[in-house]
Amino acid sequence: MKRSSIKFGNLTSITVAAWALVGACIEFYNVAWGTGEAVGEFSPKWLVLFALFVLLNTALYAGVGFAVLQRERFLSLFQKVIAVRNKLSFARWLVVILFLILPAWFLQRTMWGIVFDGVYFRVLLWALTIFFLSSFITRGDTLIEWKPFLAALILASSAFTIAISLQGVTDYPFSMGWSEGNRIWDYSMRFGRDRYGIADNQDIYVLLDSGRMLVGGLPFLIPNVTIETVRLWIGLTLILPYFLVGIAAYIVADKNIRIWFLLTLWVFLFLRQGPIHSPLVLTAALTVFLWRKPLWLAIPLISYAGFFAVSSRFTWLFAPGLWIGMLELAGASTLTLRHGSGQAGKLDRTHWVRAIALGLSGAFGGFVLPKLLPLLHIAAASPNAVSTAEMTEQIASTGVTSDFVAYAVTDQPLLWYRLLPNSTYGTGILLGLVIAVLPAAIFLVWLSASKKWQLNIWQKLAIAGPLLAFLVVGLVASTKIGGGGDLHNMDMFLIGMAFTVFMAWVNGGRDVILKNEMPSWMRLVLVAALVVPAITPLMQLRSYNFGDEIKTLLTLTDTKEDRKAFDMLPNSETVNTALEEIQEAVNEYQKTGDVLFIDQRQLLTFGYIKEAEFIPEYEKKVLMNEALSSNYDYYSSFYRDITNQRFSLIISEPLRTPIKDSAYEFGEENNAWVEWVSIPVLCYYQEIQTYKEANVMLLVPKPVPDECSEYIPPRN
């Protein structure tokens, strides 16, 4: 039976290798063919490159077959290679760094990341990276060992994910996504109001909670900060907070720096599958840091964690309290067994006291403290202004209440079909979540079922209860119109899963993994847990800065369309022309009325466009949010202003009026925008210029407006 199993494994390895290598050759052929007419449609250079690539893949396949079928002879052949590697000493770490940087640089910073976008070529590049990294990390007389192999997987996957996090770092002045530019404007409203002549006490509504404004707005403390620097900071907020979670866990557990560096990278990989907004990740880092800390320190800080979480998003108000309860109960070690039961022993009373005290403190910070602080401020200023009864009533009716939650859930439609595969998010939320967490979940269940991680019934409930609550909240939030495009609303659940893995690690999982005390199928599951988070970043790595190489790209990719097929950023000449003409339009039309930037507000933030008076109302994301809620009360002032043609010039994304269904990406959101914004605006205003490559439209009042009353959505 064992012999047949080995043969099956060998056959599988050889078949998979052949499949991947042949696929990579086909993808390379598709690139090389059509480059010339020297031989067929090969140019001389690409014919040579294709031949060399085929030879390389043939050699790789022969090597795989030799390693699988003649393992002993393969290892003896590589003894000389191993000897050379061991002599490299410090130099081999330079090789490791080189293999970490080169693949990501090749795909994201060169034109070839656009050309070689096929899955087989990229998987081959990834596999070679893992092989060389594993070989150079391994010590002793073995070519590749288990722990270095896992380390190589984590390092390579992290390199791809870090690279994709910094993909948007550029000095391109226009918005790089639907809301990217205006979101930068949001961030500037905390520390950069002077850029618009706005007083600190002037009330400007920004569709962003204070926690996210604080984190995203820090670069605006730097005088004359550039858009590239701000984008660099935004990219770093997709990296550094995740690292802090791992560092905080390292402080709690044993002090093996190498192991915890790798575990920190795994936390980064796992949570970036959301992705998760940085304030919640920072809250998670503080929460895990407080595990096992003295109560005099942990209680006030977990209260602050709850307060900071709810100030960033109201759905997070109970997250720190539930997380710390999980850690204190389920993370406690129960080494003794009940006689004959095979179940973990009882929890010490201290664990219960700590879990309850810290859990309630987290809930206090998230639920009560935001209501209490304003009243305490009033009471301190005027001790007799508020009675105890009034204070109690005020606490009950302010902040996050049941009415507020009910309104937040029901004010916009819930699109339940987005839980299943759909055009907005290919896999759908349910399948996407399963793909993201299944390997880790299988490992946790096996670890518990095999008694390598001892848990009693209360500890299991302490894990299952919060995770179920987080799951339900995340699924509902993901179906709300405007969401469901990724897993970011599953944020609390993903962090809860990461904490569960951490608890398992410190209570038995560490030895199981490092000593390789697991069956072969479980090793494959562990590998999948490291591979799955990197697949999307690997496939998305590419550059957007080769607009001048369009002709070459068209040839190499056999694309018959124009530059739109590559989604390239426009070249500097196009950008400068657009900026100059927009500035000229602003200068001309602000003499006769207000100029409204619905979109592209970052142009004002960084001084690309100068404006006499900034109009804060009617920002793009706010308009969309209120359209999704069918909020006629909000839109009444907007419709009054466009009816009266208050604005002499409107800067927006190109306004179009097609109605779409759920077969299109964000079809329902498009329809809300068309109904509440595009159609009414285009009835009173007309296009004078559209910069397609920059995605900007300029609109001015129509000399004689149409009869537009029928195009204004009615009050429901």
N, C-alpha and C positions, 0 to 999 in steps of 0.2 A: 504494500500500500504506500509506504514511504517512497519507494523507488518510483512508482508511477506518479506520485505527487511531485517529485523532483523533476521528472521528465516534463510534466505539464508546466511547471514553472519555467523550465528552460525554453520550452516551445513558446510560451507566452512572451517571455523577454525578447526572444528573437523576432517574433511576429510584430510586437509593438515597435521595436527598433526599425524594422523594415518599413512599416507603415509610416512612421514619422520621417525617416530619411528620404523615402521616395516622395512623400508629400513636400518636403523642403526642396527637393530637386525640381519638382513640377513648378513650385512657386518661383524659383530662381529662373527657370526656363521662361516663364511668362514675363519676367522682367527683361531678360536678355533678348528674347525674340522681338523683332520689330525695331531694333536699334540701327539697322543698316542693311546692306545687300551684299556683303562680302561672301557669305555662305548662307544660302537661304535668305532669311531676314536678320541674320546676326551681323553686327559690326565686328571687325577683327578683334578689338579689345574685349567685347562682351563674349565672343566665342571662346576666347582663351579663359576668361573668368568662369564661364559656365563649365568648361571642361575641367578646370581645376576644382570647382565646387563638387562636381560629380565624383571626381577622384577622391576628394576628401571624404565625402559621404560613403563611398565604397570602402575606404580604409576604416572609417568609423564602424561600419557594419561588420567588417571582418574582425575588428577588435572586440566588438560586443560578442560575436559568435565564439571567438577564441576564449574570452573571459568566462563565458557561460559554460561552454562544452569542455574546455581544457583549463579549468580553473587553476590547477596546481602548476602546470607549465606556464600559464599566464603570469602567475605571481613570481615564479622564479625568473622569468624574463624581465620583470620589472624591478628586480632587486637592485640592479645598477641605478635605475631611475630613483629608487627610494634612497639609495646611498647618497646620490648627488643632492637630493632634496634635503636630507638631514644635515649636509655640510653647509647649506646656504645660511643657516642660522637666522640672523636678523633680516637678511635680504629677502627671505621667503615671505616675510610680512609685507614687504613692499610689493611683491607679486600678488599677494592677497588683496591689497588695496587697489592695485591696478585692475584685477579681475572684478572687483566690486564696482569700480567707476566706469570702466570702458563700455560695458553693454548698455547701461543707462544713457551714457553720453552718446553712443552711436545711434541709439533710437530716438533720443529726444533733442539732441543738439546738432544733428547733421541731417542732410536731405534724405539719407537712406532710411530713416525711420518712417518717412512717408512712402517710400518706394517698397520697402520690405515690410508690409503690414499684414502678411499672411500668418496664420496661427502656427503652421508647421515650422517655418523659418524661425519664428520667435521662440517656440518651444525648444528647438535645436540649440539656439543661442543660450537659452536658459539652462538646458541640460549640460552643455559644455562648461558653462560658468560654475554650476554646482560641482561638476567633476573636478575641475582644477582647484576650486576653493577647498573642497574636501581633501584632495590630495596634499595640498600645501599646508593645511591646518593640522592634518594627522601627524603624529610623532611616532618614532620607533620604527619597527621593521615591517609595518603593514601599510599598504597603499592607501586604504580608506577604512576608517573605523566608524562605529555607530555614532558616537557623540560628535566627532568632527563633521560627519555627514549632516546631522541635525543642525549644527551651528552654521554650516554652509547654506542650508535651506533658509534659515532665518535671516542670515546676512544678505543673501541675494534678493530674497523677497522684500526685505526692508529697503534695500537700495532702490528697487523699482518704485516702491510706494513713496519713499522720500522724494524721488525725482518727480513723480506725478504731482505731489503736493506743491512743488515749486514750479510747475509748468506755466503758471500764469504770471511769473515775474518778468515784466517787460515795461518799457516806458511808453508803450502805445497809449495815446491819450483818450481814445474812445472806449466805450464799454465793451468788455469781452464776453458778455453774456446778457441774458434778458434783464437782470437787475444788478449786475456786477458794479457798474459805474455808480449808480445811485446808492448802492449799499456802502460804497466808500464815502459818499456824501453823508450818509447816516452816521458813520463812525466819526466824521469830522465835527459833528454837532456837540460832542462832549467837550473837546479841548480846542476846537478850531473855529469857533463862531466868529472870531475877529476877521476871518477871511471874507465874510459876507456883510460885515457891518452890523451884525446882530448883537444886541445887548445880552448880557449873561442872564438877566431876569426875564427876557422875552420868551413867551411860551410858544414853542414851535413843536408841532406834533410830528414825531418820527416813528415809523412803524418798526420799532426795534426796542426790546427791553433793555433796561439800564445795565444789566450785567454784560450783555454782548456789546453794548456801546462802550463800556469801560475797557474791555479787553481789546476790541478792534480799534478804539480811538487813541491808544497810547502813542502811536507814532506822531500824532499831531501835537504832542508836547515839544517836538523838534521844530524849531523855526525853519520855514521854507522847505519842509520835507517834500520829497518828490513822489510822484505816483508810483514809480518803480520801487521805492523804499517801502511805501505803504503796502504794495502787493507782496513784497518780500515778507513783511511782517505777517500779513494774512496767511501766506504760505507756511510760515513758521508756526502760526497758531494751529495749523493742521498737523504739526509734528510734536512740538515741545510739550504741550499739556499732556499728551499721551505718555511721553517719556516720564513725566512727573509721577504718573500713577505707578509705573514700574519702580521708580526710585523710592517712592514712599513705601511700597511693598518690601523693597530691599532693606529699608531701615527697620521694618518690623521683624523680618525673618533673619536667617543666618547670613553671614557676611562673605559669601563666595562671590567676589566681584564679577568674574567671568560669567558665571551661571546667571546672576541676576541682570547683567547687561543683556544677555540673550533673552531672558524672560521679559525684560522691559521692551525689547524689540517685538516679542510676540504680542504683548499687550497692545502695542502700537498697531501691529498688523491686524489684530482681531477687531479692535474698536474702529479702525479706519474704514472698515467695511460699511459703516453707517452712511457717511461719516457722521460724527457727533460734534455738536457745537462746543467750542472750547470752554465756556463757563461751566457746563455740566461735567466735563472731563476734569477741570480744576477742582470742582466740588468732590468728585470721586477720589482725586489724589489726596485731598485733605481728609476725607473720610477714612481711607485705608491707612493713612498715617496715624490716625487716632486709635486704631485698633490696638488694644492692650496697653494704651497709655493711661497714666493716673487720671482718676475721675476729675480732679480739680482742674486739669488741663483739658480733658476730653469734653466735658459737659459744655463749657462756654464756646469751644471751637466748633463742636458739632451743631450747636445752636446757630452759630454764624453761618455754617455750611448750609443749613436749611434756609436761612434768611437770604443768602447770596443766590441759592438755587431758585427760589421763588421770585426774586427780583429779576432773574433772567428769563424765566418762563413759568407760568403758574402751574403747569402740569408737573413740574419737578418738585413741588413743595414737600412731598413726603419721602422723596428719594433718599436723602442722606440718613433719615431716621431708620428707614427699612434696611438700607445697606449696612449700617453699623450694627443693627440687630442681627442680621444674617452673620456678619463676621464674628460677633461676640458669642453667638450660640453655636452656629454650625462650624465655626473655625476653632472651637475648643477641642482639645484632645481628650478622648475618653478611652484610655488604654485598657481598663479592666473590663472583663466580660461577665455578664450574669451567668450563673452556674447552669450549664447545659443549654443555654438559650442561643448562643452564637450572636447575641445582640450587643451593641456597644453599651458601656456602663452609663450610670446616671451622670448628669451634669452637676458640677459643683454649684452650691448656692451663689457663689460669687459671680459665676457666669450669668445666672438669671438676673441678679441685681444690676450688673453692668449693662446687660442687653436692654432691660426695661428702662433704666435711667437714661441711657444714651439715646435709645429709640424715642422716648418721650421728649428728650431735649431737642433732638432733630426736628420732631414734629412741632414743638413750641417755636423754634426758630423759623420754620416755614409757614406756619399757620397763624400763630398768635402774635409774634413779634412785629410783623409788618403792620398789624392793626394797632398795636400798643404804642409804638414809637411816636407817631404823630400826636397822640393824646398826651403822652408824657412830655412832649415838647411844649404843648399848650399849657399843661399843668405847671410846668417849671416856669413858664413866662408869666402866667396868671394863676396862682394857686387856687383861687376861688371861682375860676371860670367854668370848671367842669365838675359836676358832682359825681359821686361814685356810681349812682344809678345811670347817669348819662354816659359815663365812661363805659359801663358794662353794655349798654344798648349800642353804643358806637362801635365797640369791638365786635359785637355780633353782626352788625350790618355793613361793615367795611371790609376791604381786602377780598380774599377768596371766600365767597359764600356759596351756598347751594344754588341760589338763583344765578349767580355769576357763572358757575360751572355749567348749569343747564343752558344758559344763553350761549356760552362758548361752544357747546357741543351742537346746538341746534340752529345757530344763526346762519350756518352755511350748509349746503347739501352734503350728504355722505355718499360717496361713490363706492359701493361695496364691491363692484366688479374689479376694482384695482387690487384687491387681494389676490386675484387670479392673473395669469398671463394676459398682458394687454399692450397696447401700442405705446403707452406712456412709460411703462417699466416692463420690459420684455418678459421677465420671469414671473412678474407679479410679486406682491409683498410676501405672501405665504411661502412660495417656493424659493424666493430669494433669501428669506430668513432661514429656511431649512438648509439651503446650501451653505450659508454663512456659519451656522452654529452646529450642524449635525456632527462633524468630526469631533468637536470638543464635547458635545453631549454624549456621544457613544463612549468616548474615553471615560467620562465621569461615571456613567452607568456601570461600565465594566469594572472600574476601580472600586466602586461600592459593592457591586454584586460579588466580586472576588474576595471581599473582606480585606482588601489592601488599604481601603479607606473606611475606617470604622465610624458609623453614624447611628445614633439612636433615633427613635421616632420623632422626638422633638426637634432634633437637628434637621432631619429630612423635611419636616414641616416648615422650619425656619428658612429653608432654601426654596421649597416649592411654592409657599404662599406668596412671598414678594415677587418671585419670578412670574407667577401666574397673573398677579395684579399688573405688573409692568407690561406683560404681554398683551393683556386686554386693552390697557390704555394706549399702547403703541399701535395696535391694530386699528382701533377706532380713529386715532389721530391720522393714521396713514390713509384712511378712506375719505377724509375731509377734502373737499374740493380745494385744489391748490397744492395738495400733497400727493403722496403715493409715487413720486418719481424715483425714490431710492429708499434706503432703510434708516434714514436719520431720525424718524419718529419712533424707531425701536430702540432709542438711545439708552433708556433706563434698563431695559431688558438685556441689551448687549453688555452693559457695564456689570449688571448683576451676574451674568454668565462668566465674565472675566474674573469677578471676585470669587465665584464658586470654584473655578479652576485654581485660583490662587490658594484657596482654603484646602483643596485637595492636594495641591503641591506640598504644602508645609505639613500635611498630616498623612504622608505615605507616598504620594505621587512622585516626589523627587527621586527616591531610591528606585522606584519602578522604572522610571524613564532613564535615568543615568546608568543604572546597572543592567538595563535592557531585560528586565524581568517581566516579559510579556510575550504572548504568542505572536506569530508572524503576521496574522491578520490585523492585530492591534497596532503593530508597527506601521502597517500601511495606513491605518486610520490616523495615526499620529503624523505621518508624512502629509496626509491630506489636510490636516489642520494647519500645516505650514504652507502648503501649496495654494489652497483655495483663495486665501486673502490676496495673493499676489497676481492672480490670473487677470483680473480687470485692469490693474495698473500696467501690467506687462503689455496688454493689448492696446492700451490707450496712449502709451508713450509715443510722442511724435513732436515735431516742431511746427510752428505756424508762421515762421519768419523767412520763408523762401519764396516770397511772391515774385522775385525777379528770376526764378528758375522754372517758371511755369512750362515753358516749351520743353525743357528737359524732362520734367515730371510727366507731362503728357505722353512723351515718347516711351519712357520707362514703365509707365503703368498702363499703357495701351488705352488711355482715357481719351475719348473723342469729344468730351465736353470742354467748357472753358474753365477758368480758374475757380469758379464756384465749387467745382467738384472737390477741391482740396481745402476749402474753408480757410484760405490763407489771410493773414493780416495784410492790409494794403501797404504799398511801399511808401517811403517817406514823402515823395513828391505828391502822391494822392492825398496823404494825411495833411500835409502843409497847405495844399490848395483848399481842402475842405475847411480847415481852421480859419484860414484867411477870409474865405467867403462868408462863413458863419459870423465872424467878427464884424465884417462889413454890414451884414444884414442887421445885426444887433445894434450897431452904431446908427444905422439909418432909421430903424423902426422904433427905437426907444424914445425918439424925439416926439412921437405921436401917441404913445401909450405904453402900457406895461409889457415887458417881455417875460414869457412864462417858459421855464425849462421843466416840462413834464419829465423828460428823460435827459440823460447825459449831464447831470448836475456836477459830476466830477470835473468837467471842463472849467467850471467856476471855481471849484475847490483849489485847483492847482494853477489858476491864472492863465489857462490856455485861452479863455474868453473873458474879457472884461465887461462888466455890466454896471450901469449907473445905480440901479436899485434891485435888490434881490427879492423875488416873490416866492415865499416858502410854501404857499398852498399848492395843492393838486399835484403832489409827487406821484410818480408812476405806480409804485407799489401800494400806496395808500388808495389810489383810484381803483386798482385791481382788487384790493381787499374789500373795499366797500361795494364794488360791483358783485363780488362773489356772495356778499350778504344781502344784495338787493336793497341797499340802504338809501332810500330816496331822500331822507332828511339830510344826509351828507351831500348828495348830488344836487339838491335844489339850489344851493349857492353856486355850484359849478355851472349848472345850466343857466342860471341868471347871468353869470359873467360872460359865458360864450354867446348867449342871446344878445346881450348888450355890446358884444364885441369889445370887451374890456381890454383884451390883449391885442396889441398891434402885431405881435409875432409869437408863435408857439414853436418850440423845439421839441420834437417827439421822435419816437421810433416811427418808421413808415406805417401809416394807418391804412388798413385794408378792411374790407367788409365781408369776406366769405364766411359762411356759417359751416361749421364742421361737426362731425359726430364723434363718438368714442373710438372710432377706427383710427383717428388721428391723435398724435401726441398732444396731451393737454387740450383735447377738443372742447370740453366744457368750459375751461378757463378762457379759451379763445372766444367762444361765443359770448361769454359775459363781458369781455373787453369790447367786442364788436358792438354789442347792444347798448352798453352804458357809456362808451367813450368814442369809438371810431365813428359810428353813424352820426351821433349828434354833432361831434366836432366838425366832420366833413360837410355837414349841412350848412354850417355857418362860416366855415373857413375853407380856403383853397390852398392847394400845394403850389409853392413857387420854386422849390428845389428839393430834390432827394439825392442824397449821397449814398448810393446803394452799398458800396464797400464799407463805409463807416456806419451804415444802418441808421441814418439820420434823415428826418424830413423837416422842412421849414414850411410853416403855414401862416397865411395872413388872412384877414377878414375878407369875405366876399363883398364886392361893391354893392350888390343887391342880393341879400340872402334869400334862399328858397323859403317856402312855407314849411317850417320844420317841426311844428307842434306834434305832428303824428310820429315823429322820430324820437321824441323824448319819452323814455319809459314811464308809464303811469305809476302813480302811487298805489301800492297794494293795500 
